[in-house]
Amino acid sequence: MSGGLYVQYGCGLCAPESWLNFDASLTLRFERSLVGFLYTRNGRRFPRRARYGDIVRGLPIPERSCRGIYSSHVLEHLALEDCDRALANSFRHLEPGGVFRLVVPDFAAYIESYLQDSSDRATHVFLESSSLGRKRRPRSLDGLLRDWLGNSAHLWMWDERSMAARLRDHGFVDIRRASCGDSGDNRFAEVENPDRFVDALAMQCARPR
């Protein structure tokens, strides 16, 4: 596999042909199995170009092979230790000078909204909107299975200062806050969705040349 790759992980339903698109969802693995193929043949959720790949373990691509890596609303679903592994592997997969762009919920924005809300529902709104609270526990087998496969809970949250510091710790340079479409590389327009940047924290950084 040659260098100059563009890779996104946690691709979900966004899988443009010119990118390598990976997702670690167990649902994707199930759909790619024979049983899953037969079970979901009339309503497959993941596009054909989505591949199974776990950034925490490292993607099935060479080191220093990526010109661009993109991750949208993935890192907040990882425990801190796993997030560190994901950032280390993102760095490892980038070629020198390669760019990494990421989007996560902006914890500072949630806090600011909470502090400005004087209603008696402020705590409820904060916990629900940030996905840090739960209204109910899944108790049925079906509910537990959906909860396990869905991986929707937020396990670690970030603001600009904490994310920038973490990126520096992993060796990234040229770290800055980003917005949709400001990468300077029009290839990122193929994966970036403006809706995913609303009330979110986007960062851009690079591997040193």
Buried (B, 14 or more C-beta within 10 A) or exposed (E): EEEEBBBBBBBBEBBBEEBBBBBBBBBBBBBBEEEBEEEBEEEBEBBEBBBBBBBBEBBEBBEBBBBBBBBBBBBBBBEEEBBBBBBBBBBBBBBEEBBBBBBBBBBBBBBEBBEEBEEEEBEEBBBEBBBBBEEEEBEEEEEEEEBEBEBEEBBBBBBBEBBBEBBEEBBBEEBEEBEBEEBEEEBBEBBBEEEBBEEBBBBBBBBEE
